[in-house]
Amino acid sequence: MGQIIRFFDANGMVFELLITTLMFTWWLERRPGFAARFGLGMAALLVGSGLWRLLVPVNLWTVSAENMLAYVTYTVWIALCWRVNMRQAVFYFVMGGTLQHFVYRGARLASTWLHYFWEDASWIDTYVYALMQIPFFVIGYWCFARPLVCKQTSALAGRSVLMLLFGMLLCISVFTNLFNAMVGSQVGPAAFGIFSAFDLVTCVFVMQLAIEIVINQVARSDGEVMRELLRQQKQQMAASKATIDLINVKTHDLKKQIASLGAAISDDQVRELSGLVDMYDASVRTGNETLDVLMAQKSMECEQQGIRFDRMIDGSLLAFMNPVDLYSLFGNAIDNALEAVARLDAGEDRYISVRVRRDKGMVMIRVENPFAGDLTFEDGLPRTSKDDARYHGFGTRSMRMIAEQYDGTMAISARGGVFRLTVILPLRDADAGR
């Protein structure tokens, strides 16, 4: 038992770093052979720690060098075990290392106060210290690791990561080692408590700063993607309008030519040709030019895929909306519906229903379609089923952003095999969105 306690006492930092690093990395994609990489990395850390203690004398400089070597080894280990680049590996090491120091300092500070009552009780620094780590691990994960779960760090700037690394090294290595070397056992409980509390707060500030940097970087990156999507949709709207106008002209000419054939073809042939032309007749009248273009385009897509496209739309109610916002809102909603309905078997009821009507002084927009499978929701929006979640899921987010831009709300439900997207907007004057 004594040997086990001495082993964990000598290598406590290695195991603490393991736990805190896993708190930040458990959700990341793993590299092939993860178990072997993980085990070899931990073995290297433990063997290196043991050899260092046997061969290298303990002083300020050797302790600092040992810490730096462990930090480099941990960073490389993270990069080898998970699919992250070196900049991300440094970031996750910084977070794991700072949280480890937070746990160590918090547990040590809490257990030290017990020496006021039991001055010579060695069990405090062994058993009580280990038990006091548990609540600090829980607090650390809940406050600092959980906010970063599924937050992409690929957009982190190298300068931000270096700044965090520098602050972390000063906090948990340089100043701590200097304090221990220069003051050591001569410091009283009050001075030790003040330094420990300051050290603890510094760790909190470093981790909170890192969280804010990640959130801001992700928001800026998402904003750039959103702007690019809106730019593409604006171009698509212009191209769709030109295409629909051309189709309308050609179908009108074809109808005139069919009528001019007269007795040259039979009535059955006339009906067949007229039916084919009507399929591409893109004349849709909703009372809103933007919706006319979009509905004509989506109507043809549904016709080609054998999907029933039901629509009852009073487009005049949406005259206050910017055409690009209108195209983006309905375009994303119908595209999502098309994608879901396309997965259904041919024998199932394949339809998309679009309704726009006035309801109690508000405009209610509803897009409804059947779907197969199960949907999971996050923050009120369905989680994407696509592999690259980083660059998908912007459609529903942009729709909610547009609804909120016009002081409205968006709600999504998926029950009984039917997906319903509902947007409610307050009525405005037509000039309000111009």
C-alpha positions in Angstrom: 0.0 0.0 0.0 2.8 2.3 0.9 4.5 1.8 -2.5 1.3 2.5 -4.3 0.9 5.7 -2.4 4.5 6.7 -3.1 4.0 5.9 -6.8 1.0 8.1 -7.2 2.5 10.8 -5.0 5.6 10.9 -7.3 3.6 10.8 -10.5 0.5 12.7 -9.4 1.0 15.5 -11.9 1.1 13.0 -14.8 -2.3 11.4 -13.8 -3.9 14.8 -13.0 -2.8 16.1 -16.5 -4.2 13.0 -18.1 -7.6 13.5 -16.5 -7.8 17.3 -17.3 -6.6 16.8 -20.8 -9.3 14.1 -21.4 -11.9 16.6 -20.2 -11.1 18.9 -23.1 -10.4 16.2 -25.8 -12.8 13.3 -25.2 -15.1 14.5 -28.0 -12.4 15.0 -30.6 -12.0 12.7 -33.6 -9.3 10.1 -32.8 -6.5 8.9 -35.0 -6.2 5.3 -36.1 -4.5 3.1 -33.4 -5.7 5.5 -30.7 -5.4 2.9 -27.9 -1.8 2.1 -28.7 -0.8 5.7 -29.1 -2.6 6.6 -25.9 -0.9 3.8 -23.9 2.6 4.5 -25.4 2.3 8.2 -24.6 1.3 7.6 -21.0 4.1 5.0 -20.6 6.6 7.5 -22.0 5.5 10.2 -19.6 5.6 7.8 -16.6 9.0 6.4 -17.5 10.4 9.8 -18.2 9.1 11.2 -14.9 10.7 8.2 -13.0 14.1 8.4 -14.7 14.3 12.2 -14.2 13.7 11.9 -10.5 16.3 9.1 -10.2 19.0 10.8 -12.3 18.5 14.6 -11.9 19.0 16.5 -8.7 16.1 18.7 -7.5 16.5 22.5 -7.7 14.7 25.4 -9.3 16.2 24.9 -12.7 15.8 21.2 -12.9 12.2 21.3 -11.8 11.4 24.0 -14.4 13.2 21.9 -17.1 11.2 18.8 -16.0 8.0 20.7 -16.3 8.9 22.0 -19.8 9.8 18.5 -21.0 6.5 17.1 -19.7 4.6 20.0 -21.4 6.3 19.3 -24.7 5.6 15.6 -24.4 2.0 16.1 -23.5 1.5 18.4 -26.5 3.0 15.9 -29.0 1.0 13.1 -27.4 -2.3 15.1 -28.0 -1.3 15.7 -31.6 -0.6 12.0 -32.1 -3.7 10.7 -30.4 -6.4 13.1 -31.9 -6.9 14.6 -35.3 -5.7 18.1 -34.5 -2.9 20.2 -35.8 -0.1 21.4 -33.6 -1.7 24.7 -32.9 -4.8 23.0 -31.6 -2.7 20.5 -29.6 -0.9 23.4 -27.9 -4.3 25.0 -27.1 -5.7 21.7 -25.6 -2.5 21.2 -23.6 -2.8 24.8 -22.3 -6.4 24.2 -21.1 -5.5 20.8 -19.6 -2.4 22.1 -17.9 -4.1 25.1 -16.5 -7.0 23.1 -15.2 -4.6 20.6 -13.6 -3.0 23.4 -11.8 -6.4 24.8 -10.8 -7.3 21.4 -9.3 -3.9 21.0 -7.6 -3.9 24.4 -6.1 -7.5 24.3 -5.0 -7.2 20.9 -3.4 -3.9 21.8 -1.8 -5.3 25.1 -0.4 -8.4 23.3 1.0 -6.4 20.5 2.6 -3.7 22.9 4.0 -6.3 24.6 6.3 -6.8 21.4 8.1 -3.3 21.6 9.5 -4.6 24.3 11.8 -6.3 21.6 13.7 -3.9 18.7 13.0 -0.5 20.1 12.6 1.5 16.9 12.2 -1.2 14.8 10.4 0.6 13.5 7.3 -2.7 11.8 6.2 -4.0 15.2 5.3 -1.5 15.7 2.4 -2.2 12.2 1.1 -5.8 11.2 1.6 -7.6 14.5 2.1 -5.7 16.1 -0.8 -6.8 13.3 -3.1 -10.5 13.6 -1.9 -10.5 17.4 -2.3 -9.5 17.0 -5.9 -12.8 15.5 -6.8 -15.0 18.6 -6.4 -12.4 20.7 -8.2 -12.3 18.3 -11.1 -16.1 18.5 -11.3 -16.1 22.4 -11.1 -13.3 22.5 -13.7 -15.2 20.4 -16.2 -18.5 22.1 -15.7 -17.2 25.7 -15.8 -14.2 25.4 -18.3 -14.3 22.2 -20.3 -18.0 21.8 -21.0 -18.4 25.2 -22.7 -15.8 24.1 -25.3 -17.3 20.7 -26.1 -17.9 20.5 -29.9 -16.5 24.0 -30.3 -14.1 24.0 -33.3 -10.7 25.4 -32.6 -9.3 25.2 -36.2 -10.0 28.9 -36.6 -7.8 29.9 -33.6 -5.1 32.3 -34.5 -1.5 31.3 -33.7 -0.9 34.5 -31.8 -3.9 33.8 -29.5 -2.6 30.3 -28.7 0.9 31.6 -28.0 -0.5 34.3 -25.7 -2.4 31.7 -23.8 0.7 29.4 -23.6 2.8 32.2 -22.3 0.3 33.1 -19.6 -0.1 29.5 -18.6 3.6 28.9 -18.3 4.1 32.0 -16.2 1.1 31.0 -14.0 1.7 27.4 -13.3 5.4 26.9 -13.8 7.7 30.0 -13.5 6.1 31.8 -10.6 5.1 28.7 -8.7 8.6 27.2 -8.9 10.2 30.6 -7.9 7.9 30.8 -4.9 8.7 27.2 -3.8 12.4 27.6 -4.3 12.8 31.1 -2.7 10.3 30.8 0.1 9.9 27.0 0.6 8.9 25.8 4.0 9.6 29.2 5.6 6.3 30.7 4.5 3.5 30.8 7.0 0.0 29.5 6.4 -1.4 33.1 5.8 1.2 33.9 3.1 0.8 30.5 1.5 -3.0 30.9 1.5 -2.8 34.3 -0.2 -0.4 33.1 -2.8 -2.5 30.0 -3.5 -5.7 32.0 -3.8 -3.9 34.4 -6.2 -2.6 31.4 -8.2 -6.1 29.9 -8.3 -7.7 33.0 -9.5 -5.1 33.4 -12.2 -5.8 30.0 -13.5 -9.5 30.9 -13.7 -8.7 34.0 -15.7 -6.5 32.2 -18.1 -9.1 29.5 -18.8 -12.0 32.0 -19.1 -9.9 34.1 -21.5 -9.3 31.0 -23.6 -13.1 30.2 -23.7 -13.9 33.8 -24.8 -11.2 33.7 -27.5 -12.6 30.4 -28.9 -16.2 31.6 -28.8 -15.2 34.9 -30.5 -13.2 33.1 -33.2 -16.0 30.6 -33.9 -18.5 33.5 -34.1 -16.3 35.4 -36.5 -15.7 32.3 -38.6 -19.4 31.5 -38.7 -20.2 35.1 -39.6 -17.9 34.9 -42.6 -19.5 31.7 -43.7 -23.0 33.3 -43.3 -22.0 36.3 -45.4 -20.6 34.1 -48.1 -23.8 32.0 -48.1 -25.9 35.2 -48.4 -23.7 36.4 -51.2 -24.1 33.1 -53.1 -27.9 33.2 -52.5 -28.1 36.7 -53.9 -26.3 35.6 -57.0 -28.5 32.5 -57.2 -31.6 34.6 -56.9 -30.5 36.8 -59.9 -29.6 33.7 -61.9 -32.9 32.0 -61.1 -34.9 35.0 -62.1 -33.2 35.1 -65.5 -33.7 31.4 -66.0 -37.4 31.5 -65.0 -38.0 34.5 -67.3 -36.4 32.6 -70.2 -38.4 29.5 -69.5 -41.6 31.6 -69.4 -40.8 33.1 -72.8 -40.0 29.8 -74.4 -43.0 28.0 -73.1 -45.2 30.8 -74.3 -43.7 30.6 -77.7 -44.1 26.8 -77.7 -47.8 27.0 -76.9 -48.3 29.4 -79.8 -46.5 27.1 -82.1 -48.5 24.1 -81.0 -51.7 26.0 -81.5 -50.6 27.0 -85.0 -50.1 23.4 -86.1 -53.8 22.9 -86.3 -54.8 19.8 -88.2 -51.2 18.8 -88.8 -51.2 16.7 -85.6 -53.9 14.8 -83.8 -55.8 16.0 -80.7 -53.9 13.3 -78.6 -50.6 14.7 -79.8 -51.7 18.2 -79.0 -52.7 17.2 -75.5 -49.4 15.3 -75.0 -47.3 18.3 -76.2 -49.3 20.7 -74.2 -48.9 18.6 -71.1 -45.1 18.5 -71.6 -45.0 22.3 -72.0 -47.2 22.9 -69.0 -44.7 20.9 -66.9 -42.2 23.7 -67.5 -44.6 26.5 -67.4 -43.0 28.5 -64.6 -45.7 31.1 -64.2 -46.4 31.3 -60.5 -48.3 34.2 -59.0 -47.9 34.7 -55.2 -48.2 38.5 -55.1 -44.4 38.8 -54.5 -41.9 38.8 -57.4 -39.1 37.2 -55.3 -41.4 34.4 -54.2 -42.7 34.0 -57.7 -39.2 33.2 -59.0 -38.4 30.9 -56.1 -41.6 29.0 -56.1 -41.4 28.5 -59.9 -37.9 27.1 -59.5 -38.8 24.8 -56.6 -42.0 23.7 -58.4 -39.9 22.4 -61.3 -37.5 20.6 -59.0 -40.4 18.9 -57.2 -41.9 17.9 -60.5 -38.7 16.3 -61.7 -38.3 14.4 -58.4 -41.9 13.2 -58.3 -42.7 15.3 -55.2 -46.1 17.0 -54.7 -45.6 20.7 -54.0 -48.6 22.2 -52.3 -48.6 26.0 -51.7 -51.0 28.6 -50.6 -49.0 31.8 -50.4 -50.1 35.4 -49.9 -46.8 37.0 -50.9 -48.1 40.5 -50.5 -47.9 40.0 -46.7 -44.1 39.8 -47.0 -43.6 42.9 -49.1 -41.7 44.5 -46.2 -38.9 42.0 -46.4 -35.7 42.5 -48.2 -35.7 40.2 -51.4 -32.4 38.6 -50.5 -33.7 37.7 -47.0 -36.9 36.4 -48.4 -35.1 34.2 -51.0 -32.8 32.9 -48.3 -35.5 32.2 -45.8 -37.8 30.2 -48.2 -34.9 28.8 -50.2 -33.3 27.2 -47.2 -36.6 25.9 -45.8 -37.6 24.3 -49.1 -34.1 22.9 -49.9 -34.1 21.2 -46.5 -37.5 19.8 -47.1 -36.5 18.6 -50.6 -33.5 16.8 -49.1 -35.6 15.1 -46.4 -38.4 14.0 -48.8 -35.8 12.7 -51.3 -34.8 10.1 -48.8 -38.3 8.6 -48.6 -39.2 5.5 -50.6 -41.1 6.1 -53.9 -44.3 4.4 -52.5 -44.5 6.9 -49.5 -46.4 10.2 -49.5 -43.8 12.6 -50.8 -44.9 16.2 -50.5 -43.9 19.6 -49.4 -46.4 22.1 -48.2 -45.8 25.8 -48.0 -48.3 28.2 -46.4 -48.1 32.0 -45.9 -51.1 33.7 -44.3 -52.2 36.4 -41.9 -53.0 35.2 -38.4 -54.0 37.6 -35.6 -52.1 40.5 -36.9 -49.0 38.5 -37.7 -47.6 36.7 -40.8 -47.4 33.0 -40.3 -45.0 31.0 -42.6 -45.1 27.3 -42.4 -43.1 24.7 -44.4 -44.1 21.1 -43.8 -42.8 17.8 -45.1 -42.6 14.1 -44.1 -39.3 12.6 -43.1 -37.7 9.3 -42.2 -35.5 8.5 -39.2 -34.9 10.3 -35.9 -33.9 13.9 -35.4 -32.0 15.3 -32.4 -32.2 19.0 -31.5 -29.7 21.3 -30.1 -30.5 24.9 -29.1 -33.9 24.5 -30.7 -32.5 23.5 -34.1 -32.0 20.0 -35.6 -28.5 18.7 -35.5 -27.1 18.1 -39.0 -26.8 14.5 -40.1 -23.9 15.3 -42.5 -20.4 14.3 -41.7 -18.9 17.7 -41.8 -20.9 19.5 -39.2 -18.6 22.5 -39.2 -19.8 23.7 -42.6 -23.4 22.5 -42.4 -26.4 23.5 -40.3 -26.0 27.2 -41.4 -29.3 27.0 -43.3 -31.5 26.7 -40.2 -29.3 29.1 -38.3 -29.6 31.7 -41.0 -33.4 31.3 -41.1 -33.6 31.9 -37.4 -31.3 34.9 -37.8 -33.6 36.4 -40.5 -36.7 35.8 -38.4 -35.1 37.6 -35.5 -33.9 40.4 -37.7 -37.6 41.2 -38.5 -38.6 40.8 -34.8 -40.1 37.4 -35.4 -39.6 33.9 -34.1 -38.9 30.5 -35.6 -39.9 27.2 -34.2 -39.2 23.7 -35.5 -41.0 20.4 -34.5 -40.6 16.9 -35.7 -43.4 14.6 -34.5 -45.2 11.7 -36.1 -42.9 11.6 -39.1 -43.8 15.2 -40.1 -41.3 18.0 -39.9 -42.8 21.5 -39.4 -41.0 24.8 -39.6 -43.0 27.8 -38.5 -41.9 31.4 -38.7 -44.1 34.2 -37.2 -43.4 37.8 -38.1 -45.1 41.0 -37.1 -46.8 42.8 -40.1 -45.0 45.8 -41.3 -45.3 48.4 -44.0 -43.9 47.5 -47.4 -41.2 50.1 -47.1 -39.9 48.8 -43.8 -37.6 46.2 -45.3 -36.3 48.3 -48.2 
